[in-house]
């Protein structure tokens, strides 16, 4: 097995190690975020090494196959987790992020024709690489918005059912989660807008499937962002939008990498 795959397996184990003790600690109401932070950092460093080595192996940024896209998005999700968690006081975000990242790694490994070789390029176009990287990081922001939306809905459910448990006390104020969802959606829209702006320099045909899906995802989240900004829906409904909305970009990733 290539070294990049070995590092990815070790990263998966690190993220899994971040979940199991955290869940036990939450149930017993003795939560220590520092322990999970260390496991998440180790997983991220191993991920970074895996992405770098994979890029060296294929001679370009590894973003062509669905397996590579899943790994790149999961790497971006963890990166944003470290940036967003402290900023919005969402220290428990790792408990929800780690299993999602682990699942994406597992899916990347079990997909048919996982991690295929790439056709050699005579010349790497930096604008193409930038366009794709910005789009995938935007999708990572939407994924983290989805995770935060699930946290919001869980806390609201606990409040309505008066189930004040160890998990409830570790969740951040519900208002902070609502603000985090809005800012993650905004960040994703900005990044995806930048990606689409770069695409204009590529002279890509408007009929290109990847561009069509990218614009569709941009339109979806632009509407979600507008709805949030205008306060048309309740925070609960916008949390549902953020949580369920990620289904569309996730499906689009499969379509453009397998049929695009």
C-alpha positions in Angstrom: 0.0 0.0 0.0 1.4 3.5 -0.9 2.6 5.6 1.9 -0.2 8.2 1.3 -2.8 5.6 1.9 -1.0 4.4 5.0 -1.0 7.9 6.4 -4.7 8.2 5.6 -5.5 5.0 7.5 -3.6 6.3 10.5 -5.4 9.6 10.2 -8.7 7.7 10.2 -7.7 5.9 13.4 -6.8 9.2 15.0 -10.2 10.7 14.3 -11.9 7.6 15.5 -9.8 7.8 18.7 -11.1 11.4 19.1 -14.7 10.1 19.1 -14.8 7.1 21.4 -13.4 8.7 24.6 -15.2 11.9 24.0 -18.6 10.1 23.8 -17.8 8.3 27.0 -16.8 11.5 28.7 -20.0 13.3 27.6 -22.2 10.6 28.9 -20.5 10.8 32.3 -20.5 14.6 32.3 -16.7 14.7 32.6 -15.7 16.4 29.3 -12.1 17.4 28.7 -11.8 19.1 25.3 -8.0 19.2 25.4 -7.8 15.4 24.9 -9.9 15.4 21.8 -8.0 18.4 20.4 -4.8 16.5 20.5 -6.3 13.5 18.6 -7.8 15.8 16.0 -4.5 17.6 15.5 -2.7 14.3 15.0 -5.3 13.3 12.5 -5.0 16.6 10.7 -1.2 16.4 10.4 -1.5 12.8 9.1 -4.2 14.0 6.6 -1.9 16.8 5.4 0.9 14.4 4.8 -1.4 12.0 2.9 -2.7 14.8 0.7 0.8 16.1 0.0 2.2 12.6 -0.9 -0.9 11.9 -3.1 -0.3 15.1 -4.9 3.3 14.2 -5.5 2.2 10.8 -6.8 -0.3 12.1 -9.4 1.8 15.2 -10.3 -1.0 17.7 -9.4 -3.4 18.7 -6.7 -5.4 15.4 -6.0 -8.9 16.5 -6.8 -10.0 14.5 -9.8 -11.4 11.2 -8.5 -14.2 10.9 -6.0 -11.9 9.3 -3.4 -9.5 12.2 -3.7 -12.3 14.8 -3.5 -13.7 13.2 -0.4 -10.2 13.2 1.3 -9.6 16.8 0.2 -13.0 18.0 1.6 -12.5 16.1 4.8 -9.0 17.7 5.2 -10.6 21.1 4.6 -13.4 20.4 7.1 -10.8 19.6 9.8 -8.9 22.8 8.9 -12.0 24.9 9.3 -12.8 23.0 12.5 -9.6 24.4 14.1 -10.4 27.9 12.8 -14.1 28.0 13.6 -14.3 26.0 16.8 -12.3 28.6 19.0 -13.8 31.5 17.1 -17.4 30.6 17.9 -16.7 28.8 21.2 -17.9 25.6 19.7 -15.4 23.3 21.4 -17.7 20.3 21.1 -17.7 20.6 17.3 -15.0 18.0 17.1 -17.3 15.3 18.6 -19.6 15.8 15.6 -16.8 16.5 13.0 -14.6 13.5 13.7 -17.2 10.8 12.9 -18.2 12.6 9.6 -14.5 12.8 8.6 -14.0 9.2 9.5 -17.0 8.2 7.4 -15.6 10.2 4.4 -12.3 8.4 4.7 -13.9 5.0 4.9 -16.1 5.8 1.9 -13.0 7.0 -0.1 -11.3 3.7 0.5 -14.3 1.4 -0.3 -15.4 3.2 -3.5 -14.8 1.2 -6.8 -11.5 2.2 -8.4 -10.5 4.2 -5.4 -7.5 6.5 -5.7 -6.8 5.8 -9.5 -3.8 7.1 -11.4 -4.2 10.4 -13.2 -3.4 11.0 -16.9 -0.2 13.0 -17.1 -0.6 16.6 -17.9 1.9 18.5 -20.1 1.3 21.6 -18.1 -0.5 22.4 -14.9 -2.9 25.4 -15.1 -2.8 27.2 -11.8 -6.2 28.8 -12.4 -7.8 25.3 -12.8 -6.2 24.2 -9.6 -7.3 27.3 -7.7 -10.8 27.1 -9.1 -11.2 23.5 -7.9 -9.5 24.0 -4.5 -11.7 27.0 -3.7 -14.8 25.1 -4.7 -13.9 22.1 -2.5 -13.0 24.3 0.5 -16.4 26.0 0.0 -18.1 22.6 0.1 -16.2 21.9 3.3 -17.6 25.1 4.9 -21.1 23.9 3.8 -20.4 20.5 5.4 -19.3 22.1 8.6 -22.5 24.2 8.5 -24.4 21.0 8.1 -22.7 19.6 11.2 -23.4 22.7 13.2 -27.0 22.6 12.1 -27.3 19.1 13.5 -25.8 20.3 16.8 -28.4 23.1 16.9 -31.3 20.7 16.2 -30.0 18.3 18.9 -29.8 21.0 21.5 -33.2 22.3 20.6 -34.6 18.7 20.9 -33.0 18.3 24.4 -34.5 21.6 25.5 -38.0 20.7 24.3 -37.9 17.3 26.0 -36.3 18.7 29.2 -33.4 16.2 28.9 -30.7 18.1 30.7 -27.9 15.6 30.5 -24.1 15.7 30.4 -24.2 16.3 26.7 -26.5 19.3 27.1 -24.2 21.1 29.5 -21.3 20.7 27.0 -23.1 22.2 24.0 -22.5 26.0 23.4 -25.4 28.5 23.8 -27.9 27.8 21.1 -27.6 31.5 19.9 -23.8 30.9 19.2 -24.7 27.8 17.1 -27.2 29.9 15.1 -24.5 32.5 14.4 -21.9 29.9 13.5 -24.3 28.4 10.9 -24.9 31.8 9.3 -21.2 32.6 9.1 -20.2 29.2 7.8 -22.8 29.5 5.0 -21.5 33.0 4.3 -17.9 31.8 4.2 -18.9 29.0 1.8 -20.8 31.3 -0.5 -17.8 33.7 -0.6 -15.4 30.9 -1.4 -17.6 29.4 -4.1 -18.2 32.9 -5.6 -14.4 33.3 -5.8 -14.1 29.9 -7.4 -16.7 30.7 -10.0 -15.0 34.1 -10.7 -11.7 32.2 -11.4 -13.6 30.0 -13.8 -14.3 33.0 -16.1 -10.5 33.0 -16.8 -10.7 29.4 -18.0 -13.1 29.9 -20.9 -15.0 26.9 -19.7 -18.1 26.2 -21.8 -21.3 27.0 -19.9 -22.6 23.5 -20.7 -19.7 21.9 -18.7 -21.4 19.7 -16.0 -19.0 20.7 -13.3 -19.8 24.4 -13.9 -23.5 23.7 -14.0 -23.5 21.9 -10.7 -21.2 24.5 -9.1 -23.6 27.3 -10.1 -26.6 25.2 -8.9 -24.9 24.8 -5.5 -24.0 28.5 -5.4 -27.7 29.4 -6.1 -28.9 27.0 -3.4 -26.7 28.5 -0.7 -27.1 32.0 -1.9 -30.9 31.6 -1.3 -30.2 29.9 2.1 -27.9 32.8 3.0 -30.5 35.4 1.9 -33.2 33.7 3.9 -30.9 33.7 7.0 -29.9 37.3 6.6 -33.6 38.4 6.1 -34.7 36.3 9.0 -37.5 34.9 6.9 -37.5 31.6 8.7 -36.9 30.6 12.3 -33.4 29.6 13.5 -34.7 26.0 13.7 -35.8 26.1 10.1 -32.5 27.6 8.9 -30.6 24.9 10.9 -32.7 22.3 9.0 -31.8 24.1 5.7 -28.1 24.0 6.6 -28.2 20.3 7.6 -30.3 19.0 4.7 -28.9 21.4 2.1 -25.6 19.7 2.0 -27.2 16.7 0.4 -27.2 18.6 -2.9 -23.4 19.4 -3.1 -22.6 15.9 -1.9 -24.6 14.4 -4.7 -23.1 16.8 -7.2 -19.6 15.7 -6.2 -20.5 12.1 -7.1 -22.1 13.1 -10.4 -19.3 15.4 -11.6 -16.5 13.0 -10.7 -18.1 9.9 -12.1 -20.0 11.3 -15.1 -18.4 14.7 -15.5 
